[in-house]
């Protein structure tokens, strides 16, 4: 297989974690006879610093002509801490989603038994947790009309949705539910918001087309509580943009580290794959960031290409590192391994270079030699 991949390293730890994903993808390509061609692009604070634009036209063009996009992270404190900044890194990501018509964000949430001690939840609540959140990505309050009066004493953000916007992401969520445990939960605020009442109406009308899927409904405040109280009840969760942004970040801490979870943004064109964490500028350049969210995003990219066997091997490599305690500083602040070491280990796993018996005493920081 021959594929073109646009690479947006982004800000903060974005370049470091994305480079590990490329390392793993290169190992996959060599092991299974594929060719992946990468083109690096600018976006975010890095792009603003170099071009004055958070999303240069050249980046959009490369992404439109690629088979997939691998993205690192976005954001910088000098913009986060300046409420008067007129150009912000996040504007680039929002524009890219619109330009590529990436209307659905897909976030899997799973737990690892060996990391249960890191979760804020009790172990009994973490057993069998495996659900996926479908967040509508190009509508709602983030993209609505925004106004502030001259005195800066009044502001509003408009939230609007069309039936078409709701239908297209709902169909995807129903189709995923059919392949999983056949349960879909719509999260809304239909007791208060007109947009939520439209969401509920549309989902109820689509449900008969997926008669094998059980559908239930939760108000977002109750859903936020249920994700903590009983997360294993969920299979596929469907929701609008802002609610999805909030509850997917809430769900991410269940696994024990923000650095563990991947995501995919899909739509009518090229799909984008990124870890859910932010740019974490405090760790940038220190080789300590957790690359697993990015590497698992690369596995989702492989699934998108139909390379399911290859994707599964990458996931097995991730699980192998976790089970053998080859983890980064966010998971074990004392006995930790570097970002690049984790990338080397998973690439070696994909390449069948991992021996059956492991002598952990032979593993050195920054090296993946374990024989």
Helices and strands as residue ranges (DSSP letters): E 2-10, H 14-32, E 35-41, H 45-51, H 57-64, E 68-73, H 77-80, H 89-100, E 104-110, G 113-118, H 123-126, E 130-136, E 146-148, E 155-157, H 163-179, E 183-188, H 194-207, G 208-210, E 214-219, H 220-229, G 231-233, E 236-239, H 241-252, G 253-255, G 258-260, E 262-266, E 271-275, G 281-283, H 292-304, H 308-323, H 339-350, G 360-362
